[in-house]
Amino acid sequence: MNPEHKAARDRTYGIPVDALDQTGPTVVSVNGALLAVTEFMGFVTGITTPVSVLNYYVEKRLIRKSVDAARPNCVYCSELWGKGLDDAI
């Protein structure tokens, strides 16, 4: 690796690579699919019980579980939520 590429890599990590002791950060984009995979892995391994709704607030860098109660007069909330497509038709 030439010195220019090494300097660019070091700037990208935000820490001198020599300080990482042969390891580096893992960076992935947070999105709905990633959250779903994480919930699935927790469920399959028995580490956690998945939740039905996670809200990701990118501007605050927060992921929160929805605790909103279903609205009593909402057809979707009371009759369709949690059913597969075949059950909803």
N, C-alpha and C positions, 0 to 999 in steps of 0.2 A: 504494500500500500504506500503510495507516495505521500510525502509530508502534507500536501494540500488536502488530500482525502482524509488523512488521519486527523487533521485539525477540524475538518467539517464534521467527522464522526464524533469527536470529543465535544464539539459545541452542541450537537444533537442530543447526546446523552445528558448534558448539563452537569456532568461530573467527570473528572479525569478518569479515563478508562483504566489506568494503572491502579487507581484506588478501589476498583471493583473486585480485585482478586480473582480474575478469570471468569467472572459472571457479569451479567448486565441486566438492566430492567426489561421486563416484558411489557410491551405497550400494544394494546389493542383498542380499537374504537368501541365505545359503549353504544349499543343499540338494542332494539327489542329482541333480536335474534340471540344476541349474547346473553341477555338477561334470561331468556327462555331456556337456553342451554344450561346456564348456571343453576336455575331452578330444577331442571330435569336431573342434573348430576347430583344435586343435593337430595332429591327424592329417591333416586335409584340407589345411592349409597347409604341412605338412611340417616344422613347428617341433618336433614331439615325436612319440614313439611312445606311443599310449595304453596304459594299464595296465588290467588286468581288475578290480582291487579297490582302491578308495580308501576309507580310513576317516577320517571327520571327527570329531574330538574337540572338541565345542563348548565344554566347560568349560576346555579348554586353548588353544582357538583354533588348533588344529593340524590339518593334513590330511597323512596319511601313506599311503604305498603299502604294501599288504600284502605281506609277504615270507614268509608262512606256507607251508610245504610241504604238499602234499596228503598226507592220511593214507593209508597203503597198503591198509588194509582197508575203506575207505569207498567204498561203491558210487557215491555222488554224485561224490566227488572223482576216482575212477578211471574211471568209465564215462559219467557224464552231464555233467560240467562242460564248458562251452564248446560244447555241441551245441545245435542248434535244437530246437524242440518236435517237429518231424517226425522228427528223428533219434533222439530220446529215447524215442519210443513203439514 
